Amino acid sequence: MGDFCAAIDFGMQRSTWIIMEYRPLKLQPCYKEYLWGGERLKKEYGKSDAPKVTAESWELAAHPDGMSVVAEGDFKGKTLLELGEIDRKGFWGDDCAHGETFPIMVKLIDAAKDLSIQVHPSDVTANKDKGESGKAEMWYIVDCKPQSSIYLGLSKTITESEFLRRSKEGSICEALNKVPVKKGDVFYILPGTIHAIGAGIVIAEIQQNSNTTFRVYDYNRKDVDGNLRPLHLERAAQVMNYEPIIPSECRANGVATFPGFSITEMFSCSYFRAYKADVETEAKLVCDGASFQHLLCVSGEGDIISGEKTYRVRTGESFFMPAAIGEYRVRGKCRILISKVWREER
């Protein structure tokens, strides 16, 4: 936990930054109106400017299919890519300074209806020549209705031919694990794992910066023009893991408790680390220069304090914390999800 808590020695800053005042940057998300979306993001999570029916709010995004931008202040309207052009190490951090693209994406998802059964490629199985990219993701269950569930992985070994047959005839769900969920659960979705979010769930998704999805089954639903949504069975079959899995909630890697707050490491992989900060009065945190941090408030409200400036944060709001910002505080009573890039070889 030493990379977060200012009370712990976090070492020397590792970059030489452009001389400027780095501040918390409130983000304006990009909205997606998919047919399975609902009204909760608009009504309950502060997205007053969102369409009435909104499926996804791309809170941290620098992708050709959608960009979040700075919402206010001197950098208002700037994308994450433009911040990187101004000062890549200062804004993105050492661990992101040499990559070609912004590394991760964070979404809020309102599944008013069942999502399609789908699968994502890995970095290895993605066809980069066709613009595909690997997509590992973590789900945090922000809220859910009683008896809500997800599909996660195969419940038994099947062959590729059985997978194709079941997908075409609509019986693929019979071969999947149907997993009940509750508020606060965490799941990691490995590339190649067939999965779907069930109706009635609001999820915070932290993932690789990818929008590559191979749709396997969509309940024969039609789009606004009356057309069946396309499936991607051939590509899905090529990247699928055909071995069964035992789905289980991710267990916290570690919890550190301090006066006024606690930090839980929800998940760590080679692409990102995700934490949950439960603030009762005040949390003292830090960016150590290795990576930016993304803060997503999933309940309550409070203030982010950096230097002598204070920034209000409410449920559903996101802030980008530049890598060079150093120490900061979160004061109030709230739950904040914190994501960052993690380079395992460090």
Secondary structure, DSSP 8 states (H G I E B T S, - for coil): -TTTBTTS------S---SS----EEEE-EEE--TT-BSHHHHHSS-TTS-SSBSEEEEE-EETTEE-EE-SSTTTT-BHHHHHHHHHHHHT-GGGTT-SS--EEEEEEEESS---EEE---TTTS-GGGT-----EEEEEEEE-TT-EEEEEESS---HHHHHHHHHHT-GGGGEEEEE--TT-EEEE-TT--EEE-TTEEEEEEEES----EEEE-TT-B-TTS-B----HHHHHHH---S---------SEEEEETTEEEEEEEE-SSEEEEEEEESSEEEEE--SS--EEEEEEEEEEEEEETTEEEEEETT-EEEE-GGG-EEEEEEEEEEEEEEE--TT-
